[in-house]
Amino acid sequence: MISDPDNQRIVEAIRAAEAKTSGEIYCVIAHACGQHHLVPIAWAALVALVVPLPLIRLTAWPASVIYVLQLISFIAVAIAVWRPAVRFRIVPPRMKRDRAHAEAMRQFWAHGLHLTQRRTGVLIFVAVAERYAEVIADAGIGEKVAPEVWSNAIKALTTAVKAGRLADGLVAAVEQCGAVLAEHFPVAPGEINPDELPDKVVVM
């Protein structure tokens, strides 16, 4: 989803941000957090249930013909909305958000962002298919920084994703998160600032 040069740009942005703070920034990109295969089936079933009603009232066709038409409508609708470009548009927004948030939390724990010495790990997560972005900060940051502080980073990222500029959005989000971390968790003069998490972009 991102080229090697774009990947390197993001990594360099992470390193530049972390040079000014004791916080750790980690980026994860998910193509999709779920395939939502049940949604096309649900839509197809709904249409198939509705199709017989006007046919029963307005025609004298036998039940076998109506049944065949019902089956055909189910198959046709299922095929029409099965393509990802259509499927992700008909998934309820709340379902997409809940699935993406759950995946973001899994990635936070899986990559050990809760294991930094001062609990200052920050995950920047984006789900491209769901057009969803989230910044998850560990407990040490949460004591000083309110969750809404990350809204500008999230807005920059989601706007870029919608415009097809994923790498630009991640660089902007890293820079904004880095600025917040540098303000609240600066590196003290002479302090050793270990790099506790890999400077990388994980693509799922």
Secondary structure, 3 states (H helix, E strand, C coil): CCCHHHHHHHHHHHHHHHCCECCEEEEEEECCCCCCCHHHHHHHHHHHHHCHHHHHHHCCCCHHHHHHHHHHHHHHHHHHHHCHHHHHHHCCHHHHHHHHHHHHHHHHHHCCHHHCCCCCEEEEEEECCCCEEEEEECHHHHCCCCHHHHHHHHHHHHHHHHCCCHHHHHHHHHHHHHHHHHHHCECCCCCCCCCCCCCCEEEC
